[in-house]
Amino acid sequence: MALHKTNVYIDISGWAPRRIPPELVSELRGRLAGQFLWGSDFPFLAPQRCLAEMDGLGLPDEVLGKVLYQNAARILRLP
């Protein structure tokens, strides 16, 4: 659905980043990078753990910036 509609977003909070399926990681690196949102799911998953595991996915800094802040800021119209 996210491939067809640009206003559909994929929320990956609640998943430990090391558990994200390879198919989603592939899309995260590519054409859907602007449609992923991440939250820490605190207190169930510690933010420090999630951020460390996100580094382990080997995503470019540009993609990490989008997922961790820029996509949400765009949707919420934050500065």
N, CA, C and O atoms as a MOPAC input file, in Angstrom:
PM7 MOZYME 1SCF
protein

 N      0.81300 1    -1.17800 1     0.00000 1
 C      0.00000 1     0.00000 1     0.00000 1
 C      0.87200 1     1.26400 1     0.00000 1
 O      0.56200 1     2.23500 1    -0.69000 1
 N      1.96000 1     1.24400 1     0.77500 1
 C      2.84400 1     2.40800 1     0.84000 1
 C      3.48700 1     2.69800 1    -0.51600 1
 O      3.79600 1     3.85000 1    -0.82000 1
 N      3.69000 1     1.66600 1    -1.32900 1
 C      4.24500 1     1.88400 1    -2.66300 1
 C      3.24700 1     2.61100 1    -3.56500 1
 O      3.64200 1     3.36300 1    -4.45600 1
 N      1.98800 1     2.39100 1    -3.33600 1
 C      0.94000 1     2.96800 1    -4.18800 1
 C      0.50800 1     4.35300 1    -3.71900 1
 O      0.20300 1     5.21500 1    -4.54300 1
 N      0.47900 1     4.57500 1    -2.41600 1
 C      0.00200 1     5.84000 1    -1.85000 1
 C      1.13500 1     6.52500 1    -1.08800 1
 O      1.68300 1     5.95500 1    -0.14500 1
 N      1.48100 1     7.72400 1    -1.48500 1
 C      2.59200 1     8.42900 1    -0.84900 1
 C      2.25100 1     8.97100 1     0.52800 1
 O      3.14700 1     9.39700 1     1.25800 1
 N      0.97600 1     8.96500 1     0.90100 1
 C      0.61100 1     9.44400 1     2.22900 1
 C      0.39500 1     8.28900 1     3.21600 1
 O     -0.21300 1     8.48600 1     4.26800 1
 N      0.88100 1     7.10100 1     2.89100 1
 C      0.84400 1     5.95500 1     3.78700 1
 C      2.25900 1     5.74800 1     4.32000 1
 O      3.22700 1     5.70000 1     3.56100 1
 N      2.35500 1     5.62600 1     5.64800 1
 C      3.65500 1     5.49800 1     6.29000 1
 C      3.76900 1     4.16800 1     7.00500 1
 O      2.76200 1     3.58000 1     7.40000 1
 N      4.98400 1     3.69800 1     7.17100 1
 C      5.26300 1     2.42800 1     7.82200 1
 C      5.93100 1     2.72500 1     9.15900 1
 O      7.02600 1     3.28600 1     9.20700 1
 N      5.26500 1     2.34600 1    10.23800 1
 C      5.77300 1     2.56300 1    11.58700 1
 C      6.54500 1     1.32500 1    12.02400 1
 O      5.98900 1     0.22800 1    12.07600 1
 N      7.81600 1     1.50200 1    12.33500 1
 C      8.62900 1     0.35200 1    12.74400 1
 C      8.93600 1     0.38200 1    14.23900 1
 O      9.81800 1    -0.34400 1    14.69800 1
 N      8.22400 1     1.21000 1    15.00800 1
 C      8.40600 1     1.15200 1    16.45600 1
 C      7.79300 1    -0.14400 1    16.96300 1
 O      6.86000 1    -0.68400 1    16.36800 1
 N      8.32500 1    -0.62300 1    18.05400 1
 C      7.84600 1    -1.88500 1    18.60500 1
 C      8.63900 1    -3.07900 1    18.11800 1
 O      8.54400 1    -4.16100 1    18.69700 1
 N      9.41000 1    -2.90600 1    17.07900 1
 C     10.29500 1    -3.96700 1    16.60200 1
 C     11.71700 1    -3.60900 1    17.00800 1
 O     12.16100 1    -2.47800 1    16.80900 1
 N     12.41900 1    -4.56200 1    17.56700 1
 C     13.85200 1    -4.35600 1    17.74100 1
 C     14.43000 1    -4.28900 1    16.33300 1
 O     14.12000 1    -5.14900 1    15.50800 1
 N     15.25600 1    -3.29600 1    16.03500 1
 C     15.77000 1    -3.16600 1    14.66900 1
 C     16.41400 1    -4.42600 1    14.10800 1
 O     16.34200 1    -4.66700 1    12.90300 1
 N     17.03700 1    -5.22700 1    14.95300 1
 C     17.64600 1    -6.46000 1    14.43900 1
 C     16.59900 1    -7.47200 1    14.00100 1
 O     16.93500 1    -8.45100 1    13.33400 1
 N     15.35300 1    -7.26100 1    14.35700 1
 C     14.26300 1    -8.16300 1    13.98800 1
 C     13.46200 1    -7.68400 1    12.77000 1
 O     12.53600 1    -8.36500 1    12.33000 1
 N     13.81200 1    -6.53500 1    12.23900 1
 C     13.10200 1    -6.02300 1    11.06500 1
 C     13.41100 1    -6.94500 1     9.88500 1
 O     14.58000 1    -7.21100 1     9.60500 1
 N     12.39200 1    -7.43300 1     9.19700 1
 C     12.61700 1    -8.34900 1     8.07300 1
 C     13.50500 1    -7.73200 1     6.98800 1
 O     13.42500 1    -6.53100 1     6.72800 1
 N     14.34300 1    -8.54400 1     6.36100 1
 C     15.25500 1    -8.05000 1     5.31700 1
 C     14.53200 1    -7.31700 1     4.18500 1
 O     15.08400 1    -6.38200 1     3.60600 1
 N     13.30800 1    -7.73000 1     3.86600 1
 C     12.54500 1    -7.06700 1     2.80100 1
 C     12.25200 1    -5.61100 1     3.16600 1
 O     12.30800 1    -4.72600 1     2.31300 1
 N     11.94000 1    -5.37200 1     4.44100 1
 C     11.68400 1    -3.99800 1     4.87600 1
 C     12.96000 1    -3.17600 1     4.91100 1
 O     12.95600 1    -1.99900 1     4.55300 1
 N     14.05300 1    -3.79300 1     5.34200 1
 C     15.33700 1    -3.08000 1     5.35900 1
 C     15.70900 1    -2.67300 1     3.94100 1
 O     16.21700 1    -1.57300 1     3.72500 1
 N     15.46300 1    -3.53500 1     2.98700 1
 C     15.74000 1    -3.22700 1     1.58900 1
 C     14.91600 1    -2.03000 1     1.12000 1
 O     15.44200 1    -1.13100 1     0.46500 1
 N     13.63300 1    -2.01700 1     1.45200 1
 C     12.77000 1    -0.88900 1     1.07200 1
 C     13.16600 1     0.38000 1     1.82400 1
 O     13.05400 1     1.48600 1     1.29500 1
 N     13.62200 1     0.21000 1     3.04600 1
 C     14.07400 1     1.34100 1     3.84800 1
 C     15.27900 1     2.01400 1     3.21100 1
 O     15.42100 1     3.23500 1     3.27100 1
 N     16.13900 1     1.22200 1     2.60600 1
 C     17.31100 1     1.76800 1     1.91200 1
 C     16.93700 1     2.41100 1     0.58600 1
 O     17.68700 1     3.23900 1     0.06900 1
 N     15.80500 1     2.04800 1     0.03800 1
 C     15.45900 1     2.47300 1    -1.31300 1
 C     14.26200 1     3.38100 1    -1.40100 1
 O     14.20100 1     4.43300 1    -0.76500 1
 N     13.32600 1     2.96100 1    -2.19100 1
 C     12.23000 1     3.82500 1    -2.61800 1
 C     11.26400 1     4.24800 1    -1.52300 1
 O     10.52500 1     5.21500 1    -1.71400 1
 N     11.23900 1     3.56400 1    -0.38300 1
 C     10.30900 1     3.94500 1     0.67900 1
 C     10.98600 1     4.64900 1     1.85700 1
 O     10.37800 1     4.78500 1     2.91900 1
 N     12.21100 1     5.09000 1     1.69300 1
 C     12.94500 1     5.72300 1     2.79500 1
 C     12.19500 1     6.91900 1     3.37700 1
 O     12.30800 1     7.20000 1     4.57000 1
 N     11.44600 1     7.60800 1     2.55900 1
 C     10.70400 1     8.78000 1     3.02400 1
 C      9.37900 1     8.45700 1     3.67300 1
 O      8.64600 1     9.36400 1     4.06800 1
 N      9.05300 1     7.16400 1     3.79000 1
 C      7.76200 1     6.78100 1     4.35000 1
 C      7.87000 1     5.90700 1     5.60400 1
 O      6.86800 1     5.36100 1     6.06500 1
 N      9.07000 1     5.77300 1     6.15100 1
 C      9.24900 1     5.00200 1     7.38100 1
 C      9.30800 1     5.94100 1     8.56900 1
 O      9.90700 1     7.01300 1     8.49300 1
 N      8.68400 1     5.53700 1     9.66700 1
 C      8.72500 1     6.28400 1    10.92500 1
 C      9.20800 1     5.34300 1    12.02000 1
 O      8.88300 1     4.15500 1    12.01700 1
 N      9.97400 1     5.87100 1    12.94100 1
 C     10.48600 1     5.06800 1    14.04000 1
 C     10.18800 1     5.74800 1    15.35800 1
 O     10.30000 1     6.96800 1    15.47800 1
 N      9.80800 1     4.95500 1    16.34700 1
 C      9.66500 1     5.38700 1    17.73000 1
 C     10.35500 1     4.35100 1    18.60200 1
 O     10.54300 1     3.21000 1    18.18000 1
 N     10.72300 1     4.72900 1    19.78600 1
 C     11.51900 1     3.83100 1    20.62400 1
 C     10.70100 1     2.72300 1    21.26600 1
 O     11.26600 1     1.69700 1    21.64500 1
 N      9.39300 1     2.89100 1    21.40300 1
 C      8.52200 1     1.95900 1    22.11700 1
 C      8.96800 1     1.82400 1    23.57300 1
 O      8.84700 1     0.76300 1    24.18400 1
 N      9.48100 1     2.91600 1    24.10200 1
 C      9.91100 1     2.97500 1    25.50400 1
 C      8.69700 1     2.78600 1    26.40300 1
 O      7.65300 1     3.36300 1    26.09700 1
 N      8.75300 1     2.04600 1    27.45300 1
 C      9.89700 1     1.44600 1    28.14000 1
 C     10.16900 1     0.00000 1    27.74000 1
 O     11.07500 1    -0.62900 1    28.28700 1
 N      9.40100 1    -0.53300 1    26.79900 1
 C      9.58200 1    -1.93600 1    26.42400 1
 C     10.89100 1    -2.18500 1    25.69300 1
 O     11.52800 1    -3.22000 1    25.88700 1
 N     11.28800 1    -1.25000 1    24.86300 1
 C     12.59100 1    -1.31500 1    24.19100 1
 C     13.33300 1    -0.02600 1    24.52800 1
 O     12.82700 1     1.07100 1    24.28900 1
 N     14.52100 1    -0.16300 1    25.07800 1
 C     15.31500 1     1.01200 1    25.45200 1
 C     15.78300 1     1.74200 1    24.19900 1
 O     16.26400 1     1.10700 1    23.26000 1
 N     15.64900 1     3.07300 1    24.17000 1
 C     16.09300 1     3.82700 1    22.98600 1
 C     17.55500 1     3.58000 1    22.63600 1
 O     17.90000 1     3.49900 1    21.45700 1
 N     18.41200 1     3.46100 1    23.63600 1
 C     19.83500 1     3.23000 1    23.38000 1
 C     20.03900 1     1.91400 1    22.63900 1
 O     20.84400 1     1.83500 1    21.71100 1
 N     19.31300 1     0.89400 1    23.04700 1
 C     19.41600 1    -0.40300 1    22.37400 1
 C     18.96000 1    -0.29800 1    20.92300 1
 O     19.62000 1    -0.80800 1    20.01800 1
 N     17.82900 1     0.36400 1    20.70900 1
 C     17.29500 1     0.49500 1    19.35300 1
 C     18.24900 1     1.26900 1    18.45400 1
 O     18.47600 1     0.88300 1    17.30700 1
 N     18.80600 1     2.35600 1    18.96900 1
 C     19.73100 1     3.14900 1    18.15600 1
 C     20.98600 1     2.34900 1    17.82400 1
 O     21.49400 1     2.42600 1    16.70500 1
 N     21.48900 1     1.58100 1    18.79000 1
 C     22.66500 1     0.74500 1    18.52800 1
 C     22.35700 1    -0.30800 1    17.46400 1
 O     23.18500 1    -0.57600 1    16.59400 1
 N     21.17100 1    -0.90200 1    17.53600 1
 C     20.79900 1    -1.90900 1    16.54900 1
 C     20.53400 1    -1.28200 1    15.17800 1
 O     20.78100 1    -1.91500 1    14.15200 1
 N     20.03300 1    -0.04300 1    15.15400 1
 C     19.84000 1     0.64800 1    13.86800 1
 C     21.18800 1     0.83100 1    13.18200 1
 O     21.29400 1     0.68100 1    11.96500 1
 N     22.21700 1     1.15500 1    13.95900 1
 C     23.56400 1     1.27900 1    13.38500 1
 C     24.01000 1    -0.04300 1    12.76400 1
 O     24.72700 1    -0.05000 1    11.76400 1
 N     23.59200 1    -1.14500 1    13.34600 1
 C     23.96400 1    -2.46500 1    12.84200 1
 C     23.29400 1    -2.84700 1    11.52800 1
 O     23.69700 1    -3.82300 1    10.89500 1
 N     22.28300 1    -2.09700 1    11.10800 1
 C     21.61000 1    -2.39700 1     9.83900 1
 C     22.40000 1    -1.91400 1     8.62700 1
 O     22.10000 1    -2.28700 1     7.49300 1
 N     23.41300 1    -1.08000 1     8.87300 1
 C     24.24300 1    -0.59700 1     7.77400 1
 C     23.54300 1     0.40700 1     6.87100 1
 O     23.83600 1     0.48000 1     5.67800 1
 N     22.62300 1     1.17800 1     7.43000 1
 C     21.91100 1     2.18000 1     6.63700 1
 C     22.76200 1     3.43700 1     6.48600 1
 O     23.48300 1     3.80900 1     7.41200 1
 N     22.68600 1     4.09100 1     5.33800 1
 C     23.40900 1     5.35600 1     5.17700 1
 C     22.88800 1     6.40200 1     6.15700 1
 O     21.73200 1     6.34700 1     6.57700 1
 N     23.74200 1     7.35200 1     6.51900 1
 C     23.35100 1     8.41000 1     7.45600 1
 C     22.13000 1     9.18100 1     6.96700 1
 O     21.29000 1     9.58900 1     7.76800 1
 N     22.03000 1     9.38000 1     5.66200 1
 C     20.89000 1    10.09500 1     5.09100 1
 C     19.58200 1     9.36700 1     5.40000 1
 O     18.58700 1    10.00300 1     5.74900 1
 N     19.57700 1     8.06000 1     5.27500 1
 C     18.37800 1     7.25700 1     5.55300 1
 C     18.07400 1     7.26200 1     7.04900 1
 O     16.91500 1     7.39400 1     7.44200 1
 N     19.09700 1     7.12100 1     7.88400 1
 C     18.87700 1     7.16200 1     9.33300 1
 C     18.25700 1     8.48900 1     9.75000 1
 O     17.35200 1     8.51900 1    10.58300 1
 N     18.73700 1     9.57400 1     9.18000 1
 C     18.18500 1    10.88900 1     9.48400 1
 C     16.71600 1    10.98600 1     9.11400 1
 O     15.91600 1    11.55900 1     9.85300 1
 N     16.37100 1    10.42700 1     7.97300 1
 C     14.96400 1    10.43800 1     7.55500 1
 C     14.09900 1     9.64300 1     8.51600 1
 O     13.05500 1    10.12000 1     8.96000 1
 N     14.53000 1     8.43500 1     8.83500 1
 C     13.72600 1     7.54000 1     9.66100 1
 C     13.62300 1     8.04300 1    11.10000 1
 O     12.55200 1     7.98500 1    11.70400 1
 N     14.72200 1     8.53100 1    11.64400 1
 C     14.73400 1     8.93000 1    13.04600 1
 C     14.13700 1    10.31300 1    13.30000 1
 O     13.70200 1    10.58100 1    14.42000 1
 N     14.10100 1    11.19300 1    12.31400 1
 C     13.59800 1    12.53700 1    12.56900 1
 C     12.87700 1    13.18900 1    11.39000 1
 O     11.73600 1    13.63000 1    11.52700 1
 N     13.52400 1    13.25000 1    10.25500 1
 C     13.03200 1    14.08400 1     9.15200 1
 C     11.64200 1    13.70100 1     8.66400 1
 O     10.83700 1    14.58600 1     8.37600 1
 N     11.33600 1    12.41300 1     8.56200 1
 C     10.01300 1    12.00800 1     8.08700 1
 C      8.92700 1    12.45700 1     9.05600 1
 O      7.90800 1    13.00400 1     8.63600 1
 N      9.14000 1    12.22800 1    10.35300 1
 C      8.15300 1    12.64900 1    11.35400 1
 C      8.03100 1    14.16600 1    11.38500 1
 O      6.92400 1    14.69600 1    11.48500 1
 N      9.15700 1    14.86800 1    11.30100 1
 C      9.12400 1    16.33100 1    11.31300 1
 C      8.33400 1    16.86800 1    10.12000 1
 O      7.60000 1    17.84700 1    10.25400 1
 N      8.47800 1    16.24500 1     8.97600 1
 C      7.73600 1    16.67100 1     7.77900 1
 C      6.23500 1    16.45400 1     7.97800 1
 O      5.43200 1    17.34000 1     7.68400 1
 N      5.86200 1    15.28100 1     8.47600 1
 C      4.45000 1    14.96600 1     8.66900 1
 C      3.81200 1    15.87100 1     9.71400 1
 O      2.68800 1    16.34100 1     9.54000 1
 N      4.54100 1    16.11200 1    10.80400 1
 C      4.01500 1    16.92400 1    11.92600 1
 C      4.26100 1    18.41200 1    11.72600 1
 O      3.87100 1    19.23400 1    12.55600 1
 N      4.90800 1    18.74900 1    10.62300 1
 C      5.23500 1    20.15400 1    10.30100 1
 C      6.05200 1    20.82200 1    11.41100 1
 O      5.76800 1    21.94000 1    11.84000 1
 N      7.07300 1    20.09300 1    11.85500 1
 C      8.00700 1    20.62400 1    12.85600 1
 C      9.13000 1    21.35100 1    12.13400 1
 O      9.38500 1    21.09100 1    10.95800 1
 N      9.80500 1    22.26200 1    12.83400 1
 C     10.92800 1    22.96600 1    12.18100 1
 C     12.09900 1    22.04300 1    11.91700 1
 O     13.11700 1    22.47600 1    11.37700 1

